[in-house]
Amino acid sequence: MEKAGLTGDVFEIHDPEEKDSIYFLLKDRSHEFTIGLSDVLECLKFAEEKGEVPELPEEWWYMLYGMYPQLSVHREIEKNNEEV
C-alpha cells in the first residue's frame, strides 16, 4: 500500500455547504488530494476505540461533537456495543 504524506499546505474554506472548514493537502507518488479535519478526527476516534492511541478526555470529544456532529456517530455505536 502506497502511503501519502502531508505537503504542509492547509486550506481554510468558509462554505456552509462543506462539513469542514480546514483541509490538509496530501500527496503520494502520483496524486494530490485533500482530507478534511473531521476525517482526521474520525480516524483518531477510531484509533482510540481500537486502543491504538491513549484515550482522550470525554470533555474534549464533547466539545468536538458540537463542531463535528458526525463524530458522535462513533459514540452511539460504542454505546450500542456496550449494551449488547
trRosetta pair geometry for C-beta under 8 A, 3 or more apart (Angstrom, degrees):
i j d omega theta_ij theta_ji phi_ij phi_ji
2 28 5.1 80 138 -165 119 136
2 29 6.4 -83 -161 5 140 106
3 28 6.9 170 100 -114 30 101
4 26 4.2 60 148 159 126 119
4 27 6.2 158 -158 75 91 20
4 28 4.3 -71 -94 -60 77 88
4 31 7.7 -57 -104 80 118 97
4 33 7.4 -54 -138 47 158 101
5 26 6.5 164 81 -154 24 82
5 27 6.3 -31 62 62 73 73
5 28 7.6 123 10 -91 69 49
6 24 6.1 -48 -127 172 100 120
6 25 7.4 96 -158 81 61 57
6 26 5.9 -52 -95 -102 43 74
7 25 4.6 -38 38 102 124 103
7 26 6.6 -175 -13 -112 88 20
7 27 5.2 70 -65 -5 107 115
7 32 7.3 14 -43 -134 144 106
8 25 7.9 -30 56 64 37 101
9 24 7.5 132 87 -161 59 51
9 25 4.0 1 75 32 108 131
10 22 6.3 -8 -178 -166 106 95
10 23 7.1 158 -160 80 57 46
10 24 5.7 -25 -106 -102 77 64
10 25 7.3 -137 -76 5 30 84
11 22 7.3 153 81 -154 51 45
11 23 4.6 -14 59 60 100 98
11 24 8.0 -163 21 -73 76 19
11 25 6.9 82 -16 -42 103 98
11 34 6.8 -43 31 -123 126 139
12 21 6.0 15 -159 153 73 85
12 22 5.7 -17 -103 -98 69 70
13 18 5.8 30 107 37 122 167
13 20 7.4 65 55 102 106 76
13 21 5.8 -151 67 -151 60 51
13 22 7.8 -178 23 -73 73 23
13 23 6.6 23 1 -2 114 113
14 21 6.1 29 -91 -140 52 110
15 18 4.4 72 80 1 103 109
15 21 7.8 167 32 -109 62 72
18 21 6.9 128 95 -80 120 49
18 36 7.8 -174 171 -110 106 140
19 36 6.6 83 85 145 93 167
19 38 5.7 -67 132 25 108 156
19 68 7.5 73 167 -133 97 83
19 70 7.0 18 -167 -9 138 135
20 23 6.1 111 110 -66 133 79
20 36 3.3 -174 -14 -161 163 123
20 37 5.3 151 -145 34 119 82
20 38 5.1 -138 -79 2 102 102
20 39 7.6 -51 -56 -4 144 85
21 37 7.6 -20 54 21 60 127
22 36 7.0 114 83 -157 55 65
22 37 4.5 45 74 -32 103 125
23 34 4.1 16 171 -179 122 128
23 35 6.8 153 -157 72 75 28
23 36 5.2 -43 -99 -95 78 59
23 37 7.4 -107 -79 -22 35 73
24 34 6.5 146 71 -154 39 71
24 35 5.4 -22 59 60 94 83
24 36 7.9 165 15 -100 75 13
24 37 7.5 105 -18 -70 98 64
24 40 7.2 61 11 -53 133 135
25 32 6.2 -3 -172 -174 101 103
25 33 7.6 159 -150 86 58 25
25 34 5.6 -40 -94 -95 55 77
26 32 7.2 163 86 -154 44 55
26 33 5.8 -23 64 68 91 73
26 34 7.1 145 15 -108 80 24
26 35 6.1 28 -7 -3 125 107
27 31 6.9 -175 -146 94 56 49
27 32 4.8 -19 -99 -102 89 74
27 33 7.8 150 -87 20 43 61
28 31 5.4 20 45 49 95 87
35 39 5.0 -111 -176 79 91 135
35 40 6.2 105 130 -53 115 88
36 39 4.9 101 61 3 76 101
36 40 7.3 -138 103 -3 44 86
37 40 5.5 -52 -151 35 39 114
37 41 6.3 37 152 -18 69 105
37 68 7.8 -129 107 -76 93 140
38 41 5.5 -53 -146 39 35 112
38 42 6.3 40 152 -23 66 102
38 68 4.5 172 -117 -138 104 131
38 70 6.2 68 176 55 129 122
38 71 7.1 -128 -155 -49 88 96
39 42 5.5 -49 -146 33 33 113
39 43 6.6 36 152 -19 63 102
40 43 5.7 -54 -154 35 31 112
40 44 6.5 33 148 -20 64 105
41 44 5.4 -50 -147 36 36 115
41 45 6.3 39 153 -20 67 102
41 64 6.3 -167 -165 -175 148 144
41 68 6.0 104 74 75 150 166
41 71 5.9 -46 126 -91 119 127
42 45 5.7 -51 -147 35 32 112
42 46 6.4 35 152 -20 64 105
42 70 6.9 -34 -80 117 121 108
42 71 6.3 -140 -85 -101 72 74
42 74 7.1 167 -142 -41 74 131
43 46 5.6 -53 -148 36 32 113
43 47 6.3 32 153 -18 65 106
44 47 5.7 -54 -146 38 31 111
44 48 6.3 35 152 -22 64 105
44 53 6.8 -42 -157 43 73 156
44 56 7.9 28 151 -16 114 142
45 48 5.6 -52 -149 34 31 114
45 49 6.4 31 153 -19 64 105
45 61 7.3 98 -107 -123 108 118
45 71 6.0 158 -45 -152 157 94
45 74 4.8 123 141 74 135 172
46 49 5.8 -55 -149 36 30 111
46 50 6.4 19 155 -10 64 111
46 74 7.0 -122 -70 -119 64 137
47 50 5.9 -62 -145 44 30 105
47 52 4.1 -82 -167 68 85 119
47 53 4.8 52 126 2 112 108
48 51 7.8 43 177 -67 30 22
48 52 7.4 -81 -62 52 22 75
48 53 5.3 -52 -83 68 64 98
48 54 7.7 -20 -124 96 86 28
48 55 5.9 99 -166 -112 105 51
48 56 6.2 -64 -113 6 147 93
49 74 6.7 -134 -44 -178 143 117
49 78 6.3 -127 -121 -91 123 117
53 56 7.9 9 119 -37 112 93
56 60 5.2 -82 154 68 111 138
56 61 6.4 124 96 -45 111 96
57 60 4.6 98 71 -3 88 103
57 61 7.4 -162 99 -1 51 83
58 61 5.6 -57 -152 40 40 109
58 62 6.1 45 150 -25 72 104
59 62 5.6 -50 -146 33 32 115
59 63 6.7 37 153 -21 63 100
60 63 6.0 -52 -158 29 31 111
60 64 6.8 23 148 -11 62 108
61 64 5.6 -61 -152 41 37 110
61 65 6.3 49 150 -34 70 98
61 71 7.0 -152 -163 142 88 130
61 75 7.3 138 150 -72 134 123
62 65 5.5 -41 -147 20 34 117
62 66 7.4 37 155 -18 58 97
63 66 6.3 -57 -170 27 34 110
63 67 7.2 14 145 -3 65 110
64 67 5.5 -64 -151 46 44 105
64 68 5.5 -20 169 37 84 104
64 71 5.6 -8 124 55 107 165
65 68 7.0 -77 -122 69 21 64
65 69 6.5 53 -179 -113 64 44
65 71 5.6 -124 -98 78 62 107
65 72 4.5 71 -141 -65 111 104
65 75 7.3 -17 -96 -3 130 146
66 69 7.7 13 -138 -72 15 72
68 71 4.7 65 105 -13 103 112
69 72 5.7 -42 -168 17 55 114
70 73 5.7 -23 -173 -1 54 118
71 74 6.1 -41 -177 22 53 110
71 75 7.4 51 134 -14 69 102
72 75 5.0 -47 -158 33 55 119
72 76 6.4 59 145 -22 75 97
73 76 5.7 -52 -151 34 35 111
73 77 6.5 35 151 -18 66 104
74 77 5.7 -54 -149 37 33 111
74 78 6.2 36 151 -22 66 107
75 78 5.5 -54 -148 36 31 115
75 79 6.4 34 153 -21 65 104
76 79 5.7 -51 -148 34 32 113
76 80 6.4 31 154 -17 64 106
77 80 5.8 -56 -149 38 30 111
77 81 6.4 31 153 -20 65 107
78 81 5.8 -56 -150 35 29 111
78 82 6.6 29 152 -20 63 106
79 82 5.8 -58 -153 34 31 111
79 83 6.5 29 152 -21 65 107
80 83 5.7 -55 -149 33 33 112
80 84 6.9 37 154 -28 64 102
81 84 6.0 -50 -153 22 34 113
